[in-house]
Amino acid sequence: MIDTATLDYDFDEETLGFEEPPEQPAPPASWPERISITAVALGFLALIVTLLGPLSGTWAGMLLSFGLIVLGSAAYFWLYYRNTVPGIKHDGIMFGSATHLGLIGWALGIVITGFYVVLYWWPEYLERGVRLVDPLSRALAGGPADRWFFYGFLYTLAILVFGVRMFMKYRHNRYQIIRTASVMFFQLGFAFLIPQLLKSFNQPEFYFTYFWPLKYDYLFPSTVGSLTGHPGALGVFMVFWGAVATFIATPVLTYFYGKRWYCSWVCGCGGLAETLGDPFRQLSSKSTDSWRIERGIIYSVLIFITVTTIALWVNSATEGRVFGGLSGPLASAYGFYIGALFSGVIGVGFYPLMGSRVWCRFGCPMAAILGIFQRFFSRFRITTNGGQCMSCGNCSTYCEMGIDVRAYAQRGENIVRASCVGCGICSAVCPRGVLKLENGPTHADRYPGADQPLAAFQEALSAAKVYEGNNGSDAPEPVDPALLSQRRPLRSQFTRRL
């Protein structure tokens, strides 16, 4: 209960002569920062000239354009953050046009979404851009570039450049530095270089960091048949690797480390969300309605791809006598609506509108499977020290998965949610060290009933526990309405600043 004296407190700063302090102008960019910005601008100019001129498809054109953009951007991030005090760097993020649904944010969303639409369905309009990276494609894959090489190239550059930003922004946090280095390494090596080098040796293009059901066709009969039928033993090893990673490595690693081992350390989708998407993580909705939608959609997608895979194998074994022509349209529908429209167009294009983990939170079937293991059979948890929590809300604000972390911290309860990807940003932005990512000795001590995972699973299916702030059934006791009706306006210099 809040006492009457507190509710009656009245402080009007305007009547006492206090006014809003004048807004301080942003400090001017240093000369090194200006040089780096100029390099980026010259890179884009070179890109336009290369697209339209004779340098297209040459090393000179590619290095002048992408080289200047990448080096200038990385240098700017390093210069911008190097003289700042290590720690939380979110000043003004809720007032920026690009980071809080302003005009720039909407424009970015439209541009990125438009790029994905063109990439998937009108690739002929990207032909000049694809030709830009021909020299690199010939060096790595032994042939001219296609739209997917061009896309992988841009995807990898985005993770590497904005990875530098993550290094500098979170340089006070060792976990973030190592985690960012990990996603950069796996994207560059296993998701870009190795698949292209395999093509140069006339081997199947295979991504060793993607497993079923995220890479949904890797367990389809057609893909398995194509790989095992390829000359040599490498194709058979790829099938073996995919099966072991899906059915053995995934549950074992998730038991010991939670889903963070994949979603925040290995996966390319998570890598892009954690680097390029970092400025937009606060846009993720924390409402209970969005959580309900999240559960409904992500597990529906998991069921969809599971049924589709089983149907394909049954039809393959029975030569189509069971499902007839049904399995093929199911696979095509999944590839179009989920594999392209959801994971690509919406999953990345909506970063500036709905936060950086739209696909991971609402659609990824791999995240759904990992989440089930993490929630009921994992040793991973985020421990909280409720006595130290000052309710600043940084943890909840910057949780990209829409979890109200503060509600758990205020109660001193472990955070054990299926959606948590263990990115650790909630811990990094906590000013008092309330949150700690841990792998306990067992899965059975994380919450009451954790020692009976099947019973906990059944309970979660019917009524999962989600804190809803001051509107939820698990919230602290509300203030007496009679006292609220007697309250005079409460205004202070502190509430104005907050």
Secondary structure, DSSP 8 states (H G I E B T S, - for coil): ---HHHHH----TTTTT-------------HHHHHHHHHHHHHHHHHHHHHHSTTTTSHHHHIIIIIHHHHHHHHHHHHHHHTS-SS---TTTTT-TTTTT-HHHHHHHHHHHHHHHHHHH-GGGGHHHHHHTHHHHHHHTSS---HHHHHHHHHHHHHHHHHHHHHHHTTT-HHHHHHHHHHHHHHHIIIIIHHHHHHHTT-----TT--TTTSGGGGSHHHHHHHHTSSSSHHHHHHHHHHHIIIIIHHHHHHHH-THHHHTTT-HHHHHHHHTTGGGGGGS---HHHHHHHHHHHHHHHHHHHHHHHHHHHHHHHTTTTTTTSHHHHHHHIIIIIIIIIIIIIHHHTHHHH-TTHHHHHT-HHHHHHHHHHHHH-SEEEEE-GGG-----HHHHT-TT---HHHHHHHT--B--TT-----HHHHT-TT--EEEEE-S-STTSSTTTT-HHHHHHHHHHH-----GGGSTTS-----HHHHHT------HHHHH-
